[in-house]
Amino acid sequence: MGVKMTQQEIMDQIHGKLIVSCQALKEEPLYSSYIMSRMAYAAMEGGAAGIRANTVEDITAIKKTVTLPVIGIIKEVYPGCEIYITPTMKEVDALASCGCEIIAADATMRLRPDGKTLDEFFNEVRKKYPAQLFMADCSTIEEGMHAAQLGFDFIGTTLSGYTSYTKGSRLPDYSMMKTLAEECGRPVIAEGGIWCPEDLGRALDTGAFAAVVGTAVTRPREITRRFVQAIAMREAK
């Protein structure tokens, strides 16, 4: 894993830079820890300043391959619960054990699988891991402000458009990025719907501390579909 970075070194490394999300779910063609580690290596060679990754297996493989800080998550679906990004202490413990520089978790106001509120969950997490950096994956400005007050180190716009009450939101959610950057008092990580360099530039212009791009870089099936849809639309005219 190399020399452990200090919190300030992590902050300096990603400030104003691109973080690439390297993830593939079981039903996707690139589902493989080895492939994700090579994807992360390619992103590092391309100039990425950090990696966002899912599962202990992928993160472990990635950290053997690149020297970049990792934002780690575990997507775990619990019956009857809408929250699936690092939903319980079990996932936090697993991510802490594999050396993630930053751990991201759903910070929406929905109840967690064990019935705990975000406040109850994060108070326990912070008490157990006082020196760990945490990122709040939020879907609204209000959630971002609340997460900042709770003590999350980074506030992300990750879930805008992905909760039942934000479906249909136009992405990237520049308004959310800008408002939080100006008002929450924490570094904001712009994420969600950034498809091209122009989107990335506009996201950083909102005052965001850093930005995450995933699908547009690391999901060739979805990238291909966009081009195919462009042909279909052209033929339909």
C-alpha positions in Angstrom: 0.0 0.0 0.0 3.0 2.3 0.3 3.4 5.2 2.7 0.1 6.3 4.4 -0.9 9.8 3.3 -1.8 12.4 5.8 -5.2 14.1 5.7 -3.6 17.3 4.4 -1.8 15.4 1.7 -5.0 13.8 0.6 -6.7 17.1 0.5 -3.9 18.7 -1.5 -3.8 15.8 -3.9 -7.4 16.0 -5.0 -8.0 19.8 -4.8 -9.2 21.1 -8.1 -8.6 17.8 -9.8 -10.4 14.8 -11.3 -11.3 11.7 -9.4 -12.3 8.8 -11.6 -14.9 6.3 -10.4 -13.9 2.7 -11.4 -16.8 0.5 -10.7 -18.6 -2.4 -12.3 -21.6 -4.3 -10.9 -22.0 -8.0 -11.2 -24.3 -7.7 -14.2 -21.9 -5.6 -16.1 -19.3 -6.9 -18.6 -16.3 -5.4 -16.9 -17.1 -6.9 -13.5 -13.6 -8.0 -12.2 -11.3 -6.7 -9.5 -8.4 -7.1 -11.9 -10.1 -5.1 -14.7 -11.0 -2.4 -12.2 -7.4 -2.2 -11.1 -6.2 -1.8 -14.7 -8.9 0.8 -15.2 -7.6 2.7 -12.2 -4.1 2.4 -13.5 -5.2 3.8 -16.9 -7.0 6.7 -15.1 -3.8 7.4 -13.1 -1.7 7.5 -16.3 -4.3 9.8 -17.8 -3.8 12.3 -14.9 -6.5 11.4 -12.4 -5.8 12.6 -8.9 -7.9 10.0 -7.1 -10.1 6.9 -7.6 -13.6 6.1 -6.3 -14.2 2.3 -6.0 -16.7 -0.2 -4.8 -16.1 -3.4 -2.7 -13.1 -4.4 -0.6 -11.9 -6.8 -3.4 -11.7 -4.0 -6.0 -10.2 -1.5 -3.6 -7.5 -3.9 -2.5 -6.6 -4.7 -6.1 -6.6 -1.0 -7.0 -4.4 0.0 -4.1 -1.8 -2.6 -5.2 -1.8 -1.0 -8.6 -2.0 2.8 -8.1 -0.6 5.3 -5.6 -3.7 7.6 -5.7 -6.0 8.2 -2.7 -9.2 6.1 -2.9 -12.7 7.0 -2.0 -14.2 3.7 -1.0 -17.8 2.5 -0.9 -19.6 -0.7 -0.5 -22.9 -1.1 -2.4 -25.0 -3.4 -0.3 -28.7 -3.9 -0.8 -30.8 -4.6 2.3 -34.4 -5.8 1.9 -36.9 -3.0 2.5 -34.2 -0.2 2.5 -33.5 2.3 -0.2 -30.0 3.1 1.1 -27.3 0.9 -0.5 -24.1 3.0 -0.4 -22.2 2.0 2.7 -25.4 1.6 4.7 -24.2 0.2 8.0 -21.2 0.1 10.3 -20.4 -3.4 8.9 -19.5 -1.8 5.5 -17.6 1.1 7.2 -15.5 -1.4 9.2 -14.7 -3.3 6.0 -13.6 -0.1 4.2 -11.5 1.1 7.1 -9.8 -2.2 7.2 -8.6 -2.0 3.6 -7.1 1.4 4.0 -9.4 3.7 2.1 -8.2 7.3 2.4 -11.8 8.5 2.2 -15.0 6.5 3.0 -18.2 7.6 1.3 -21.6 6.8 2.6 -25.2 7.7 1.8 -26.0 10.8 3.7 -29.7 11.2 2.7 -32.3 11.6 5.4 -33.7 8.1 4.8 -33.6 5.5 7.5 -30.8 3.0 7.3 -31.4 -0.9 7.2 -31.2 -1.1 11.0 -33.7 1.7 11.4 -31.1 4.2 12.5 -31.2 7.8 11.3 -28.2 9.4 9.6 -27.4 11.3 12.8 -27.3 8.1 14.9 -25.3 6.2 12.3 -22.7 8.9 11.7 -22.2 9.8 15.4 -21.3 6.1 16.0 -19.1 6.1 12.9 -17.2 9.2 13.9 -16.7 8.0 17.5 -15.2 4.8 16.2 -13.1 6.3 13.5 -12.2 9.9 14.6 -9.2 10.2 12.2 -10.9 8.8 9.1 -12.0 11.1 6.3 -15.7 10.7 5.3 -17.6 11.8 2.3 -21.4 12.4 2.4 -23.3 11.2 -0.7 -26.3 13.6 -0.8 -29.2 14.2 -3.1 -30.4 17.7 -2.0 -28.9 21.0 -0.7 -30.6 20.4 2.6 -29.0 17.0 3.0 -25.6 18.4 2.2 -25.9 21.2 4.7 -27.0 18.7 7.4 -24.1 16.4 6.6 -21.7 19.3 6.9 -23.1 20.1 10.3 -22.8 16.4 11.4 -19.1 16.6 10.6 -18.6 14.8 7.3 -15.3 16.0 5.8 -16.5 16.2 2.2 -20.0 16.8 0.8 -20.9 15.1 -2.4 -23.7 15.8 -4.9 -23.6 12.1 -5.8 -27.2 11.2 -5.3 -29.0 14.1 -6.9 -31.5 12.6 -9.3 -31.1 9.1 -7.7 -33.5 9.3 -4.8 -37.3 9.0 -5.2 -37.7 12.7 -4.3 -35.1 14.0 -6.7 -35.8 11.9 -9.7 -36.0 14.0 -12.8 -33.4 16.5 -11.5 -31.3 17.9 -14.3 -27.7 16.6 -14.1 -25.1 17.8 -13.5 -26.8 19.6 -10.6 -24.7 22.8 -10.8 -27.1 24.7 -8.6 -26.6 22.2 -5.8 -22.8 22.2 -6.3 -22.7 26.0 -6.2 -25.0 26.5 -3.2 -23.2 23.9 -1.1 -19.7 25.2 -2.1 -20.8 28.7 -1.0 -22.7 27.8 2.1 -21.9 24.4 3.7 -18.4 25.2 5.0 -16.9 21.9 3.8 -15.1 20.9 0.6 -17.7 19.9 -2.0 -17.1 17.0 -4.4 -19.1 17.5 -7.6 -20.5 14.2 -8.8 -23.3 13.0 -11.0 -24.0 13.4 -14.7 -20.6 14.8 -15.7 -20.3 13.6 -19.3 -17.7 15.7 -21.0 -14.8 18.1 -20.2 -17.1 21.1 -20.5 -19.3 19.7 -17.8 -16.3 19.1 -15.6 -15.1 22.6 -16.1 -18.5 24.1 -15.3 -18.7 21.9 -12.2 -15.3 23.1 -10.9 -16.4 26.7 -11.7 -19.2 26.4 -9.1 -16.5 26.4 -6.4 -16.4 22.6 -6.0 -13.3 21.3 -4.3 -12.9 18.3 -6.7 -15.1 16.3 -9.1 -15.8 12.7 -9.7 -16.4 11.3 -13.2 -17.4 7.7 -13.6 -19.7 6.4 -16.4 -18.3 8.8 -19.0 -14.8 7.3 -18.5 -15.1 3.8 -17.3 -18.3 2.2 -18.5 -17.8 1.4 -22.2 -21.3 -0.2 -22.6 -23.0 3.0 -21.5 -20.6 5.1 -23.6 -21.3 3.0 -26.7 -25.1 3.3 -26.1 -24.8 7.1 -26.2 -23.2 7.0 -29.6 -25.7 4.4 -30.9 -28.6 6.5 -29.6 -27.1 9.5 -31.5 -27.2 7.5 -34.7 -30.8 6.5 -34.0 -31.8 10.1 -33.4 -30.0 11.2 -36.6 -31.8 8.6 -38.7 -35.1 9.5 -37.1 -34.9 13.1 -38.4 
